[in-house]
Amino acid sequence: MSAATPRRPADGRDPVRALLRGVGAYLLVALVLAFFALPMLWLASAPFDRRPGITASLPDFTLANFARLWDNPNAVNSLASSLVLAVGSAVLVVALSALAAYALSRVHIRGRDGLLYALLLLSSIVTGTAAMVPIFLLAAELDLVDSYLGVILVLTGGLLPAAIFILKDFMDTTPRSYEESARVFGASPLRVLRDVVVPVVRPGLATVGVWTVAQVWGNFLIPFLLLRSPDKSPAAVVMYTFYTEGGQPDLALISTFSLLYSLPVVLMFLFVSRRYGFRLHGGIKA
């Protein structure tokens, strides 16, 4: 009698191939995770190593790198400068984009959507690199070179189109019955926006705020172009000055500064995520 041939599953799939396909998928995911995790492991271990290298390894524990960084006045000042630029830009972007998005959402004019998409497209095409010369000349004419205000205004102008585009979707989903009820009791448009619309779109405002801070926090070109005083340079610019006398990168300072540089954005993201999570709705308190 001949041996019976193994039966295939009812759906016709080969179990061996399915197993190999699953193993291959998990292996690919593991390699991708390792690709992104290794730099994070280096960032977490190198600041505490006496002689950090370019590879991730168990550190020879020390806190001397933080003491060296604290003794560098430009490093400490740069974090304060980054905070000023990020907070100032976030306040302007959130406030102006909320006003513009509310107006575009409630006022129906011909070509409204086309104008919004054109602004978004132009802000993506004409980047800071392409507009470097006219931005500098305009800032020089307005006496805004080497001032925080000039950098904040330039960064705000570049981020506003995308912020308006994001917030308009939140404004469109706001029930208009709330606004009509407020108008019946004599509320002005600004009062309606402040007391009715803003509480509903708070997750959108938080999204735009976090996105703005992240964009400004890591921006190098505009501050490098407009700020001339070393004590006003933000962290993204100062990081490029951590080199030894021989021109080699000082990995101890770079890793320590990178860890401190990344913590504010991470903590802000965790706070906003814990506060709002993924709930894209709001509410009006009585």
C-alpha positions as CSV (number, residue, x, y, z in Angstrom):
1,M,0.0,0.0,0.0
2,S,1.3,3.4,-0.8
3,A,1.7,6.1,1.8
4,A,-1.2,8.5,2.0
5,T,-0.3,12.0,0.8
6,P,-0.8,14.8,3.4
7,R,-3.9,16.7,3.0
8,R,-3.9,20.4,2.3
9,P,-6.1,22.7,4.4
10,A,-9.5,23.4,3.1
11,D,-8.5,26.9,1.9
12,G,-5.7,25.5,-0.2
13,R,-2.8,27.2,1.6
14,D,0.5,25.4,2.2
15,P,1.2,25.5,6.0
16,V,4.9,25.5,5.4
17,R,4.8,28.5,3.2
18,A,2.5,30.3,5.6
19,L,5.0,29.6,8.5
20,L,7.9,30.8,6.4
21,R,6.0,33.9,5.4
22,G,5.1,34.7,9.0
23,V,8.7,34.2,10.2
24,G,10.0,36.4,7.4
25,A,7.5,39.1,8.3
26,Y,8.5,39.1,12.0
27,L,12.2,39.1,11.0
28,L,11.7,42.1,8.9
29,V,9.8,43.9,11.7
30,A,12.6,43.0,14.1
31,L,15.2,44.4,11.7
32,V,13.3,47.7,11.3
33,L,12.9,48.1,15.0
34,A,16.6,47.4,15.6
35,F,17.4,50.0,12.9
36,F,15.5,52.7,14.8
37,A,16.2,51.4,18.4
38,L,20.0,51.3,18.1
39,P,20.4,55.1,17.8
40,M,18.0,55.5,20.8
41,L,20.1,53.1,22.8
42,W,23.2,55.1,21.9
43,L,21.5,58.3,22.9
44,A,20.5,56.8,26.2
45,S,23.9,55.3,27.1
46,A,26.6,57.6,25.6
47,P,26.0,60.6,27.9
48,F,26.8,58.5,30.9
49,D,30.0,57.0,29.3
50,R,33.5,58.3,30.1
51,R,34.7,57.6,26.6
52,P,31.6,57.4,24.3
53,G,32.1,56.0,20.8
54,I,29.9,55.7,17.8
55,T,28.6,52.3,18.8
56,A,26.0,51.5,21.6
57,S,27.6,49.6,24.5
58,L,27.4,49.4,28.3
59,P,28.7,52.7,29.6
60,D,31.5,53.3,32.0
61,F,29.2,55.3,34.2
62,T,30.0,58.9,34.9
63,L,28.2,62.3,35.2
64,A,31.2,64.3,34.2
65,N,29.7,64.9,30.7
66,F,26.8,66.8,32.2
67,A,29.2,68.9,34.3
68,R,31.2,69.8,31.2
69,L,28.1,70.7,29.4
70,W,26.9,72.9,32.3
71,D,30.2,74.8,32.2
72,N,29.6,75.6,28.5
73,P,27.7,78.9,28.6
74,N,26.5,78.7,25.0
75,A,24.9,75.3,25.6
76,V,22.8,76.5,28.5
77,N,21.8,79.7,26.8
78,S,20.9,77.9,23.6
79,L,18.2,75.8,25.3
80,A,16.7,79.0,26.7
81,S,16.8,80.6,23.2
82,S,15.1,77.5,21.7
83,L,12.4,77.8,24.3
84,V,11.8,81.4,23.5
85,L,11.6,80.8,19.8
86,A,9.4,77.7,20.2
87,V,6.9,79.2,22.7
88,G,6.7,82.5,20.8
89,S,6.1,80.8,17.4
90,A,3.6,78.4,18.9
91,V,1.5,81.2,20.5
92,L,1.4,83.2,17.3
93,V,0.7,80.2,15.0
94,V,-2.1,78.8,17.3
95,A,-3.8,82.2,17.7
96,L,-3.6,83.4,14.1
97,S,-4.4,80.0,12.6
98,A,-7.4,79.6,14.9
99,L,-8.8,83.0,13.7
100,A,-8.1,82.3,10.1
101,A,-9.5,78.8,10.2
102,Y,-12.6,79.9,11.9
103,A,-13.2,82.7,9.3
104,L,-12.5,80.3,6.4
105,S,-14.8,77.7,7.9
106,R,-17.8,80.0,8.5
107,V,-17.5,82.6,5.6
108,H,-18.4,81.2,2.2
109,I,-16.5,83.1,-0.6
110,R,-15.7,82.1,-4.1
111,G,-12.3,80.4,-4.4
112,R,-12.0,79.8,-0.7
113,D,-10.8,76.2,-1.0
114,G,-8.6,77.0,-3.9
115,L,-6.9,79.8,-2.0
116,L,-6.3,77.5,1.0
117,Y,-4.8,74.7,-1.2
118,A,-2.7,77.3,-3.1
119,L,-1.2,78.7,0.2
120,L,-0.5,75.1,1.4
121,L,1.2,74.3,-1.9
122,L,3.3,77.4,-2.1
123,S,4.4,77.0,1.5
124,S,5.6,73.4,0.6
125,I,7.4,74.5,-2.6
126,V,8.9,77.8,-1.5
127,T,10.9,76.5,1.5
128,G,13.3,78.4,3.7
129,T,16.2,77.4,1.6
130,A,14.7,78.8,-1.6
131,A,13.6,82.0,0.0
132,M,16.8,82.5,2.0
133,V,18.0,85.7,0.3
134,P,14.7,87.6,0.2
135,I,14.0,86.7,3.8
136,F,17.3,88.0,4.9
137,L,17.0,91.2,2.9
138,L,13.4,91.8,4.2
139,A,14.6,91.2,7.8
140,A,17.5,93.7,7.2
141,E,15.1,96.3,5.9
142,L,12.9,96.0,8.9
143,D,15.8,95.9,11.3
144,L,14.9,92.4,12.5
145,V,18.3,90.7,12.0
146,D,19.8,89.4,15.3
147,S,16.4,89.6,17.1
148,Y,14.2,86.8,18.4
149,L,11.2,88.7,17.0
150,G,12.5,88.4,13.4
151,V,13.0,84.7,13.7
152,I,9.6,84.1,15.3
153,L,7.8,86.1,12.5
154,V,9.6,84.2,9.7
155,L,9.0,80.8,11.3
156,T,5.3,81.7,12.0
157,G,4.8,82.8,8.4
158,G,6.2,79.5,7.1
159,L,4.0,77.4,9.4
160,L,0.7,79.2,9.2
161,P,-0.7,77.8,5.9
162,A,-0.4,74.2,7.1
163,A,-1.7,75.1,10.6
164,I,-4.8,76.8,9.0
165,F,-5.3,73.8,6.8
166,I,-5.2,71.5,9.9
167,L,-7.5,73.6,12.1
168,K,-10.1,74.2,9.4
169,D,-11.1,70.6,9.5
170,F,-11.6,70.8,13.2
171,M,-13.7,74.0,12.8
172,D,-15.8,72.4,10.1
173,T,-16.9,69.7,12.5
174,T,-18.0,72.1,15.3
175,P,-21.8,72.0,15.6
176,R,-23.1,75.4,14.5
177,S,-26.1,75.1,16.8
178,Y,-23.8,75.9,19.7
179,E,-22.8,79.2,18.1
180,E,-26.4,80.1,17.2
181,S,-27.4,79.6,20.8
182,A,-24.6,81.9,22.0
183,R,-25.6,84.6,19.4
184,V,-29.2,84.5,20.7
185,F,-27.9,85.6,24.0
186,G,-25.9,88.5,22.4
187,A,-22.4,87.0,22.3
188,S,-20.0,88.7,19.8
189,P,-18.1,86.7,17.2
190,L,-14.9,86.8,19.3
191,R,-16.9,85.7,22.4
192,V,-18.4,82.8,20.4
193,L,-14.9,81.8,19.2
194,R,-13.4,82.0,22.7
195,D,-16.1,80.4,24.8
196,V,-17.8,78.0,22.3
197,V,-15.6,77.0,19.5
198,V,-12.2,76.9,21.2
199,P,-13.3,74.4,23.9
200,V,-14.6,72.1,21.2
201,V,-11.4,72.2,19.1
202,R,-8.9,72.1,21.9
203,P,-7.4,68.8,20.6
204,G,-6.8,70.5,17.3
205,L,-5.2,73.5,19.0
206,A,-3.0,71.1,21.0
207,T,-2.0,69.3,17.8
208,V,-1.0,72.5,16.1
209,G,0.9,73.7,19.1
210,V,2.9,70.5,19.5
211,W,3.6,70.4,15.8
212,T,4.8,74.0,15.8
213,V,7.1,73.5,18.8
214,A,8.6,70.4,17.2
215,Q,9.2,72.3,13.9
216,V,10.7,75.3,15.5
217,W,12.7,73.3,18.1
218,G,14.6,71.5,15.3
219,N,14.9,74.4,12.8
220,F,18.5,75.2,11.9
221,L,18.5,77.4,8.8
222,I,16.4,80.4,9.8
223,P,18.0,81.0,13.2
224,F,21.5,80.4,11.7
225,L,20.7,83.0,9.0
226,L,19.1,85.7,11.2
227,L,20.8,85.5,14.6
228,R,24.3,86.8,14.7
229,S,25.0,86.9,18.4
230,P,26.4,83.5,19.8
231,D,24.4,84.0,23.1
232,K,21.1,84.1,21.0
233,S,21.8,81.0,19.0
234,P,19.3,78.2,19.6
235,A,20.2,74.6,20.4
236,A,20.0,73.4,16.8
237,V,22.7,75.8,15.8
238,V,25.0,75.5,18.9
239,M,25.1,71.7,18.5
240,Y,27.2,72.1,15.4
241,T,29.9,73.9,17.4
242,F,30.8,70.9,19.6
243,Y,34.1,69.9,18.1
244,T,37.5,69.3,19.5
245,E,40.6,71.5,18.6
246,G,41.5,68.9,16.0
247,G,38.2,69.2,14.2
248,Q,36.8,65.9,15.5
249,P,33.2,65.8,16.9
250,D,33.2,65.8,20.7
251,L,30.9,62.8,21.2
252,A,30.6,63.3,25.0
253,L,29.2,66.8,24.6
254,I,27.1,66.0,21.5
255,S,25.5,63.0,23.1
256,T,24.8,64.7,26.4
257,F,23.4,67.8,24.7
258,S,21.3,65.7,22.3
259,L,19.7,63.9,25.3
260,L,18.8,67.2,27.0
261,Y,17.8,68.7,23.7
262,S,15.3,65.9,23.0
263,L,13.7,65.7,26.4
264,P,11.4,68.8,26.3
265,V,9.8,67.7,23.1
266,V,9.3,64.2,24.3
267,L,7.8,65.3,27.6
268,M,5.5,67.7,25.8
269,F,4.3,65.0,23.5
270,L,3.7,62.6,26.5
271,F,1.8,65.3,28.3
272,V,-0.4,66.2,25.4
273,S,-1.0,62.5,24.5
274,R,-1.9,61.8,28.1
275,R,-4.2,64.8,28.3
276,Y,-6.0,64.3,24.9
277,G,-4.9,60.9,23.7
278,F,-6.4,60.1,20.3
279,R,-9.8,61.6,21.1
280,L,-10.5,64.1,18.4
281,H,-13.5,65.7,20.1
282,G,-14.0,68.2,22.8
283,G,-16.8,69.5,25.0
284,I,-18.3,72.6,26.5
285,K,-18.4,72.8,30.2
286,A,-21.5,74.2,31.8
